[in-house]
């Protein structure tokens, strides 16, 4: 009784075919994993930039808030002057508002009603957005800053602030309302292990809610 098996040539052909199929599957899987890694990295970068923009926007909108503004309504001094509590210095913005609603900045129960956001780009390291709250906040303060963005997720390459104002006079009076806006732009980059760079930019125009009331072109409050 004879038993037939594979010849040497048939075995070599089968092994070669199997290796080709396996190699193709491995290459395809590697490509899928690489694409997924890039997509996840881009999603994390987008989330990091968006959450940073949202936080900065929420804080800036409150600039000039005065807890006693309702009691002052109708007086010569109606609202706290937002311009005094908003300062733009290149890629840094300083702000203040009456967080504890006692009608003054950095008095009473809350002594951290001043704040700032800035871009820092250490040599040879990813750029990051930093924040600080306190009594004597300054953009050039050497200490007291905390990271708002994660440099392991995104390299922040640009952060700009552009303050805008528009004085609207009230007809028949010497009183005007000064409308304040702040244009914010932030740009971040992510570099893949393969050396590809992906860039994302966000822009937002913030309408400051606490308008200045001006009398004869001068601030009614300071």
NUDRENDO-294743 format. One record per residue: residue number from 1; residue in three letters; x, y, z of N, C-alpha, C in turn. Coordinates in Angstrom, 3 decimals, padded with zeros to 6 digits. Example, Ala and Ser with C-alpha at 12.3 -4.5 7.8 and 13.67 -1.06 7.14 Angstrom:
BEGIN
   n res      nc1      nc2      nc3     cac1     cac2     cac3      cc1      cc2      cc3
   1 ALA  013.190 -005.690  007.800  012.300 -004.500  007.800  013.200 -003.300  007.800
   2 SER  012.850 -002.250  007.080  013.670 -001.060  007.140  012.900  000.030  007.870
END
This chain:
BEGIN
   n res      nc1      nc2      nc3     cac1     cac2     cac3      cc1      cc2      cc3
   1 UNK  000.847 -001.183  000.000  000.000  000.000  000.000  000.889  001.243  000.000
   2 UNK  000.630  002.144 -000.941  001.440  003.329 -001.090  000.757  004.532 -000.443
   3 UNK  001.565  005.374  000.261  001.074  006.618  000.863  001.678  007.788  000.099
   4 UNK  000.819  008.662 -000.411  001.287  009.830 -001.146  001.349  011.047 -000.221
   5 UNK  002.362  011.849 -000.324  002.498  013.077  000.451  002.875  014.231 -000.459
   6 UNK  003.271  015.348  000.155  003.683  016.521 -000.624  005.134  016.357 -001.045
   7 UNK  005.352  016.805 -002.226  006.739  016.808 -002.695  007.459  018.016 -002.095
   8 UNK  008.752  018.022 -002.205  009.546  019.134 -001.657  009.163  020.448 -002.315
   9 UNK  008.929  020.415 -003.607  008.547  021.645 -004.324  007.204  022.162 -003.838
  10 UNK  006.266  021.232 -003.632  004.942  021.649 -003.141  005.037  022.254 -001.757
  11 UNK  005.872  021.695 -000.898  006.056  022.254  000.449  006.656  023.657  000.378
  12 UNK  007.644  023.822 -000.500  008.261  025.145 -000.627  007.265  026.184 -001.132
  13 UNK  006.439  025.780 -002.103  005.412  026.697 -002.623  004.405  027.060 -001.527
  14 UNK  003.971  026.057 -000.740  002.998  026.310  000.324  003.576  027.223  001.395
  15 UNK  004.838  026.997  001.771  005.475  027.834  002.796  005.631  029.270  002.296
  16 UNK  006.069  029.403  001.035  006.242  030.748  000.459  004.923  031.504  000.411
  17 UNK  003.865  030.809 -000.019  002.544  031.441 -000.081  002.076  031.872  001.303
  18 UNK  002.281  030.997  002.287  001.886  031.328  003.649  002.634  032.524  004.191
  19 UNK  003.933  032.607  003.886  004.733  033.750  004.349  004.259  035.053  003.694
  20 UNK  003.919  034.980  002.405  003.427  036.164  001.718  002.116  036.657  002.329
  21 UNK  001.206  035.725  002.586 -000.082  036.096  003.189  000.126  036.674  004.581
  22 UNK  000.991  036.019  005.371  001.249  036.507  006.733  001.904  037.886  006.711
  23 UNK  002.881  038.077  005.812  003.555  039.368  005.710  002.610  040.477  005.319
  24 UNK  001.712  040.173  004.375  000.716  041.169  003.964 -000.207  041.531  005.119
  25 UNK -000.645  040.513  005.866 -001.529  040.762  007.007 -000.832  041.588  008.078
  26 UNK  000.433  041.272  008.353  001.194  042.029  009.359  001.382  043.480  008.918
  27 UNK  001.707  043.682  007.631  001.891  045.040  007.118  000.592  045.828  007.198
  28 UNK -000.516  045.182  006.850 -001.807  045.849  006.916 -002.155  046.211  008.357
  29 UNK -001.897  045.283  009.280 -002.187  045.545  010.680 -001.325  046.697  011.212
  30 UNK -000.043  046.714  010.799  000.831  047.804  011.228  000.365  049.148  010.715
  31 UNK -000.117  049.170  009.467 -000.635  050.408  008.898 -001.879  050.878  009.641
  32 UNK -002.762  049.933  009.980 -003.982  050.280  010.717 -003.633  050.831  012.097
  33 UNK -002.689  050.168  012.776 -002.278  050.622  014.107 -001.644  052.013  014.025
  34 UNK -000.803  052.229  013.005 -000.172  053.537  012.848 -001.184  054.630  012.595
  35 UNK -002.167  054.355  011.735 -003.223  055.328  011.456 -004.041  055.623  012.699
  36 UNK -004.352  054.582  013.457 -005.125  054.768  014.685 -004.347  055.605  015.695
  37 UNK -003.039  055.380  015.793 -002.210  056.153  016.709 -002.221  057.629  016.342
  38 UNK -002.107  057.929  015.045 -002.150  059.323  014.593 -003.505  059.942  014.884
  39 UNK -004.584  059.203  014.597 -005.925  059.737  014.844 -006.160  060.012  016.328
  40 UNK -005.701  059.090  017.167 -005.861  059.296  018.609 -005.051  060.513  019.066
  41 UNK -003.827  060.637  018.531 -002.999  061.788  018.886 -003.625  063.102  018.455
  42 UNK -004.224  063.123  017.267 -004.879  064.336  016.784 -006.117  064.662  017.617
  43 UNK -006.864  063.642  018.012 -008.036  063.869  018.866 -007.620  064.452  020.212
  44 UNK -006.534  063.913  020.793 -006.046  064.438  022.075 -005.563  065.878  021.922
  45 UNK -004.879  066.178  020.807 -004.424  067.546  020.560 -005.600  068.502  020.418
  46 UNK -006.610  068.093  019.655 -007.796  068.932  019.484 -008.501  069.175  020.811
  47 UNK -008.636  068.123  021.612 -009.294  068.265  022.918 -008.501  069.197  023.825
  48 UNK -007.177  069.087  023.778 -006.318  069.928  024.621 -006.461  071.402  024.243
  49 UNK -006.429  071.684  022.951 -006.565  073.064  022.498 -007.962  073.606  022.760
  50 UNK -008.976  072.790  022.526 -010.352  073.241  022.724 -010.640  073.524  024.197
  51 UNK -010.213  072.636  025.091 -010.466  072.858  026.517 -009.716  074.094  027.013
  52 UNK -008.507  074.336  026.468 -007.755  075.539  026.832 -008.478  076.793  026.359
  53 UNK -008.940  076.780  025.129 -009.677  077.926  024.600 -010.951  078.183  025.393
  54 UNK -011.655  077.124  025.762 -012.899  077.283  026.524 -012.640  077.926  027.878
  55 UNK -011.578  077.480  028.572 -011.277  078.028  029.889 -010.877  079.500  029.797
  56 UNK -009.990  079.819  028.858 -009.573  081.209  028.690 -010.774  082.090  028.346
  57 UNK -011.636  081.604  027.471 -012.811  082.380  027.063 -013.744  082.635  028.231
  58 UNK -013.994  081.619  029.047 -014.898  081.790  030.188 -014.365  082.819  031.173
  59 UNK -013.058  082.787  031.429 -012.481  083.730  032.384 -012.518  085.163  031.839
  60 UNK -012.149  085.328  030.564 -012.089  086.668  029.989 -013.480  087.299  029.922
  61 UNK -014.504  086.514  029.665 -015.857  087.059  029.584 -016.281  087.735  030.891
  62 UNK -015.697  087.316  032.014 -016.099  087.842  033.319 -015.353  089.108  033.715
  63 UNK -014.415  089.545  032.884 -013.595  090.704  033.230 -014.462  091.890  033.628
  64 UNK -014.070  092.549  034.733 -014.771  093.740  035.180 -016.046  093.489  035.952
  65 UNK -016.369  092.218  036.229 -017.593  091.946  036.997 -017.497  092.602  038.371
  66 UNK -018.573  093.270  038.760 -018.661  093.967  040.041 -019.886  093.453  040.777
  67 UNK -019.660  092.862  041.957 -020.779  092.305  042.715 -021.778  093.343  043.176
  68 UNK -021.386  094.621  043.182 -022.292  095.684  043.622 -022.854  096.494  042.460
  69 UNK -022.730  095.989  041.243 -023.154  096.774  040.085 -024.644  097.089  040.098
  70 UNK -025.465  096.149  040.593 -026.909  096.398  040.634 -027.229  097.525  041.605
  71 UNK -026.536  097.563  042.749 -026.777  098.627  043.733 -026.337  099.981  043.208
  72 UNK -025.345  099.976  042.306 -024.822  101.234  041.776 -025.608  101.744  040.580
  73 UNK -026.516  100.961  040.071 -027.230  101.335  038.850 -027.967  102.654  039.058
  74 UNK -027.768  103.587  038.139 -028.397  104.891  038.225 -027.506  105.939  038.852
  75 UNK -026.400  105.524  039.488 -025.483  106.481  040.058 -024.508  106.961  038.981
  76 UNK -023.692  107.949  039.323 -022.706  108.450  038.367 -021.722  107.353  037.996
  77 UNK -021.402  106.520  038.978 -020.508  105.392  038.730 -021.366  104.135  038.655
  78 UNK -021.558  103.625  037.468 -022.508  102.531  037.287 -021.852  101.165  037.312
  79 UNK -020.789  101.022  036.588 -020.120  099.721  036.522 -018.621  099.886  036.737
  80 UNK -018.020  098.829  037.218 -016.570  098.831  037.312 -015.996  098.811  035.905
  81 UNK -014.961  099.570  035.663 -014.406  099.739  034.324 -013.638  098.498  033.879
  82 UNK -014.176  097.736  032.909 -013.494  096.517  032.474 -012.119  096.767  031.870
  83 UNK -011.905  097.936  031.229 -010.628  098.195  030.588 -009.504  098.151  031.617
  84 UNK -009.780  098.632  032.820 -008.770  098.644  033.872 -008.381  097.216  034.243
  85 UNK -009.306  096.287  034.114 -009.097  094.918  034.559 -008.763  093.958  033.421
  86 UNK -008.356  094.496  032.275 -007.952  093.662  031.147 -006.723  094.292  030.497
  87 UNK -005.636  093.537  030.439 -004.407  094.044  029.830 -003.815  092.967  028.931
  88 UNK -003.508  093.349  027.696 -002.909  092.430  026.729 -001.458  092.813  026.534
  89 UNK -000.584  091.823  026.662  000.851  092.061  026.505  001.441  090.940  025.651
  90 UNK  001.395  091.131  024.336  001.913  090.108  023.423  001.109  088.823  023.519
  91 UNK  001.765  087.728  023.920  001.074  086.445  024.031  000.622  086.171  025.464
  92 UNK  000.353  087.251  026.203 -000.124  087.125  027.585 -001.301  088.070  027.795
  93 UNK -002.285  087.619  028.560 -003.410  088.468  028.910 -003.609  088.419  030.426
  94 UNK -003.773  089.596  031.032 -004.055  089.714  032.459 -005.490  090.187  032.639
  95 UNK -006.142  089.696  033.677 -007.546  090.029  033.880 -007.871  090.012  035.369
  96 UNK -009.042  090.565  035.702 -009.517  090.535  037.089 -011.027  090.711  037.088
  97 UNK -011.671  090.094  038.054 -013.105  090.295  038.255 -013.449  089.971  039.710
  98 UNK -014.573  090.474  040.136 -014.992  090.380  041.537 -015.572  088.993  041.803
  99 UNK -014.695  088.025  042.068 -015.117  086.635  042.204 -016.015  086.416  043.425
 100 UNK -015.690  087.078  044.550 -016.486  086.869  045.773 -017.632  087.872  045.911
 101 UNK -017.835  088.713  044.867 -018.992  089.602  044.760 -019.106  090.587  045.929
 102 UNK -017.966  091.131  046.365 -018.009  092.120  047.445 -017.778  093.531  046.939
 103 UNK -017.707  093.710  045.613 -017.582  095.040  045.045 -016.161  095.553  044.936
 104 UNK -015.160  094.697  045.168 -013.762  095.130  045.077 -012.903  093.950  044.657
 105 UNK -011.725  094.280  044.118 -010.793  093.253  043.657 -009.759  092.958  044.741
 106 UNK -009.563  091.667  045.023 -008.551  091.192  045.975 -008.750  091.733  047.393
 107 UNK -010.006  091.823  047.814 -010.313  092.125  049.213 -011.382  091.151  049.665
 108 UNK -011.640  091.098  050.949 -012.682  090.205  051.435 -012.212  088.772  051.514
 109 UNK -013.064  087.844  051.091 -012.778  086.421  051.267 -011.910  085.834  050.168
 110 UNK -011.796  086.509  049.025 -011.042  085.964  047.895 -009.913  086.911  047.521
 111 UNK -008.686  086.463  047.723 -007.520  087.286  047.416 -006.827  086.836  046.132
 112 UNK -007.529  086.061  045.313 -006.954  085.584  044.054 -007.848  085.974  042.883
 113 UNK -008.294  087.220  042.865 -009.229  087.657  041.831 -008.528  088.240  040.607
 114 UNK -007.218  088.227  040.606 -006.451  088.581  039.425 -005.881  087.309  038.812
 115 UNK -005.799  087.286  037.499 -005.277  086.097  036.834 -004.611  086.456  035.519
 116 UNK -003.941  085.477  034.939 -003.271  085.688  033.649 -003.078  084.362  032.944
 117 UNK -003.058  084.424  031.628 -002.709  083.292  030.770 -001.572  083.744  029.860
 118 UNK -000.605  082.873  029.620  000.501  083.239  028.743  001.039  082.005  028.026
 119 UNK  001.794  082.259  026.940  002.481  081.206  026.208  003.946  081.192  026.633
 120 UNK  004.448  080.012  026.962  005.864  079.838  027.295  006.460  078.803  026.349
 121 UNK  007.628  079.117  025.796  008.304  078.227  024.863  009.760  078.027  025.303
 122 UNK  009.993  077.112  026.253  011.365  076.848  026.708  012.219  076.309  025.564
 123 UNK  013.493  076.653  025.588  014.397  076.215  024.526  014.467  074.694  024.462
 124 UNK  014.242  074.148  023.266  014.337  072.712  023.055  013.180  071.915  023.613
 125 UNK  012.119  072.594  024.055  010.971  071.905  024.635  009.691  072.382  023.951
 126 UNK  008.612  071.587  024.035  007.331  072.021  023.462  006.796  073.261  024.171
 127 UNK  006.137  074.121  023.419  005.490  075.278  024.015  004.261  074.854  024.789
 128 UNK  003.928  075.633  025.807  002.745  075.321  026.609  002.083  076.607  027.099
 129 UNK  000.771  076.530  027.331  000.019  077.647  027.906  000.043  077.496  029.418
 130 UNK  000.335  078.596  030.107  000.388  078.595  031.562 -000.633  079.566  032.128
 131 UNK -001.009  079.359  033.394 -001.943  080.269  034.057 -001.453  080.568  035.465
 132 UNK -001.949  081.684  036.006 -001.592  082.090  037.357 -002.725  082.923  037.946
 133 UNK -003.013  082.705  039.224 -003.980  083.516  039.962 -003.301  084.039  041.220
 134 UNK -003.628  085.257  041.609 -003.029  085.805  042.822 -003.351  087.272  042.984
 135 UNK -002.577  087.968  043.837 -002.804  089.375  044.119 -001.974  090.288  043.227
 136 UNK -000.794  089.861  042.852  000.107  090.700  042.061  000.580  089.919  040.835
 137 UNK -000.379  089.547  040.017 -000.078  088.753  038.826  000.553  089.649  037.760
 138 UNK  001.617  089.166  037.153  002.271  089.899  036.065  002.745  088.900  035.024
 139 UNK  002.697  089.310  033.754  003.070  088.401  032.668  004.520  087.954  032.758
 140 UNK  005.383  088.807  033.317  006.808  088.474  033.391  007.209  087.897  034.745
 141 UNK  006.228  087.480  035.542  006.558  086.874  036.833  007.373  085.606  036.608
 142 UNK  008.495  085.441  037.293  009.340  084.261  037.074  008.795  082.986  037.719
 143 UNK  007.869  083.113  038.629  007.366  081.939  039.344  005.861  082.069  039.561
 144 UNK  005.279  080.989  040.077  003.851  080.994  040.379  002.964  080.519  039.248
 145 UNK  003.556  080.053  038.152  002.782  079.627  036.988  002.556  078.116  037.005
 146 UNK  001.421  077.708  036.450  001.084  076.283  036.324  000.741  075.990  034.865
 147 UNK  001.051  074.776  034.431  000.770  074.391  033.044 -000.716  074.150  032.837
 148 UNK -001.234  074.736  031.768 -002.622  074.500  031.387 -002.708  073.452  030.285
 149 UNK -001.730  073.439  029.387 -001.672  072.418  028.334 -000.583  071.403  028.665
 150 UNK -000.775  070.198  028.158  000.173  069.111  028.389  001.187  069.071  027.252
 151 UNK  002.473  069.362  027.528  003.473  069.363  026.451  003.704  067.993  025.838
 152 UNK  003.256  066.936  026.502  003.368  065.597  025.934  002.277  065.314  024.906
 153 UNK  001.280  066.174  024.868  000.152  065.995  023.948  000.227  066.974  022.782
 154 UNK  000.583  068.239  023.068  000.589  069.259  022.024  001.723  070.251  022.274
 155 UNK  002.329  070.676  021.192  003.334  071.734  021.221  002.639  073.022  020.788
 156 UNK  002.369  073.896  021.736  001.673  075.146  021.427  002.680  076.110  020.799
 157 UNK  002.463  076.452  019.545  003.417  077.279  018.798  003.012  078.744  018.748
 158 UNK  001.746  079.057  019.024  001.311  080.459  018.962  000.100  080.662  019.862
 159 UNK  000.079  081.812  020.524 -001.062  082.240  021.333 -001.116  083.760  021.249
 160 UNK -002.180  084.296  020.681 -002.277  085.740  020.492 -003.591  086.269  021.043
 161 UNK -003.534  087.504  021.530 -004.700  088.203  022.045 -004.771  089.574  021.378
 162 UNK -005.952  089.948  020.956 -006.150  091.245  020.305 -007.381  091.909  020.898
 163 UNK -007.166  092.953  021.693 -008.268  093.649  022.363 -008.899  094.657  021.413
 164 UNK -010.233  094.707  021.401 -010.971  095.632  020.556 -012.021  096.354  021.397
 165 UNK -012.264  097.612  021.077 -013.286  098.377  021.798 -014.068  099.243  020.824
 166 UNK -015.301  099.519  021.165 -016.173  100.317  020.317 -017.065  101.178  021.206
 167 UNK -016.813  102.477  021.198 -017.595  103.399  022.026 -018.891  103.762  021.310
 168 UNK -020.008  103.465  021.948 -021.325  103.766  021.389 -021.958  104.880  022.217
 169 UNK -022.052  106.099  021.682 -022.655  107.200  022.444 -024.168  107.040  022.556
 170 UNK -024.705  107.513  023.661 -026.152  107.505  023.852 -026.683  108.858  023.403
 171 UNK -027.546  108.896  022.378 -028.029  110.171  021.834 -028.670  111.048  022.907
 172 UNK -028.352  112.338  022.841 -028.965  113.291  023.758 -028.353  113.313  025.139
 173 UNK -027.187  112.668  025.317 -026.551  112.651  026.639 -025.045  112.680  026.469
 174 UNK -024.337  112.843  027.569 -022.880  112.800  027.567 -022.360  111.434  028.011
 175 UNK -023.219  110.454  027.924 -022.898  109.107  028.392 -022.747  108.180  027.189
 176 UNK -021.777  107.299  027.252 -021.594  106.301  026.210 -021.265  104.949  026.811
 177 UNK -021.460  103.906  026.016 -021.146  102.543  026.445 -019.976  102.042  025.611
 178 UNK -018.938  101.583  026.282 -017.750  101.092  025.604 -017.808  099.567  025.524
 179 UNK -018.075  099.041  024.333 -018.177  097.599  024.129 -016.775  097.018  023.947
 180 UNK -016.476  095.974  024.701 -015.149  095.372  024.684 -015.201  093.951  024.110
 181 UNK -014.225  093.630  023.265 -014.079  092.294  022.705 -012.612  091.889  022.755
 182 UNK -012.384  090.585  022.769 -011.008  090.065  022.752 -010.930  088.924  021.758
 183 UNK -010.071  089.088  020.746 -009.831  088.040  019.761 -008.718  087.136  020.278
 184 UNK -009.008  085.828  020.363 -008.032  084.867  020.870 -007.724  083.852  019.771
 185 UNK -006.435  083.586  019.555 -006.002  082.586  018.580 -004.954  081.692  019.230
 186 UNK -005.084  080.396  019.014 -004.115  079.442  019.551 -003.810  078.400  018.486
 187 UNK -002.523  078.047  018.346 -002.075  077.070  017.364 -001.196  076.034  018.047
 188 UNK -001.439  074.773  017.727 -000.655  073.692  018.304 -000.220  072.703  017.243
 189 UNK  000.851  071.972  017.539  001.380  070.962  016.622  001.561  069.633  017.334
 190 UNK  001.459  068.567  016.546  001.731  067.220  017.034  002.620  066.533  016.012
 191 UNK  003.726  065.951  016.460  004.648  065.250  015.579  004.593  063.752  015.859
 192 UNK  004.386  062.959  014.812  004.282  061.510  014.958  005.673  060.893  015.058
 193 UNK  005.758  059.647  015.547  007.063  058.966  015.586  007.729  058.881  014.217
 194 UNK  006.918  058.900  013.146  007.477  058.850  011.799  007.969  060.181  011.289
 195 UNK  007.774  061.258  012.074  008.255  062.577  011.679  007.229  063.461  011.012
 196 UNK  005.997  062.977  010.834  004.949  063.802  010.233  004.420  064.786  011.276
 197 UNK  004.125  066.011  010.832  003.635  067.061  011.727  002.213  067.447  011.341
 198 UNK  001.347  067.529  012.343 -000.039  067.937  012.148 -000.278  069.202  012.967
 199 UNK -000.931  070.180  012.347 -001.162  071.481  012.972 -002.648  071.755  013.097
 200 UNK -003.020  072.374  014.214 -004.413  072.727  014.452 -004.475  074.129  015.042
 201 UNK -005.353  074.983  014.501 -005.524  076.348  014.997 -006.977  076.592  015.377
 202 UNK -007.176  077.332  016.464 -008.507  077.708  016.923 -008.560  079.225  017.101
 203 UNK -009.702  079.812  016.769 -009.905  081.252  016.920 -011.257  081.496  017.577
 204 UNK -011.289  082.498  018.432 -012.548  082.830  019.099 -012.592  084.331  019.366
 205 UNK -013.749  084.926  019.185 -013.954  086.345  019.481 -014.838  086.435  020.718
 206 UNK -014.263  086.930  021.814 -014.945  086.961  023.100 -015.599  088.318  023.314
 207 UNK -016.867  088.311  023.611 -017.598  089.533  023.965 -017.588  089.673  025.482
 208 UNK -016.880  090.687  025.985 -016.824  090.922  027.424 -018.185  091.436  027.885
 209 UNK -018.746  090.760  028.875 -020.138  091.011  029.244 -020.344  092.296  030.031
 210 UNK -019.315  092.743  030.762 -019.477  093.906  031.635 -019.001  095.164  030.919
 211 UNK -019.936  095.857  030.288 -019.602  097.034  029.504 -019.212  098.204  030.401
 212 UNK -018.309  099.040  029.872 -017.931  100.268  030.570 -018.973  101.342  030.276
 213 UNK -019.304  102.123  031.273 -020.139  103.295  031.082 -019.240  104.513  031.169
 214 UNK -019.145  105.290  030.089 -018.250  106.423  030.019 -019.026  107.730  030.046
 215 UNK -018.518  108.698  030.781 -019.129  110.028  030.878 -018.127  111.043  030.354
 216 UNK -018.534  111.818  029.327 -017.645  112.788  028.706 -016.359  112.149  028.201
 217 UNK -016.448  110.903  027.794 -015.282  110.209  027.262 -014.351  109.665  028.306
 218 UNK -014.656  109.894  029.582 -013.828  109.352  030.669 -014.591  108.254  031.379
 219 UNK -013.853  107.328  031.939 -014.501  106.205  032.610 -015.294  106.683  033.830
 220 UNK -016.510  106.207  033.948 -017.328  106.572  035.113 -016.847  105.857  036.347
 221 UNK -016.195  104.737  036.149 -015.666  103.977  037.280 -014.222  103.642  036.998
 222 UNK -013.465  103.395  038.013 -012.073  102.963  037.839 -011.717  102.038  038.970
END
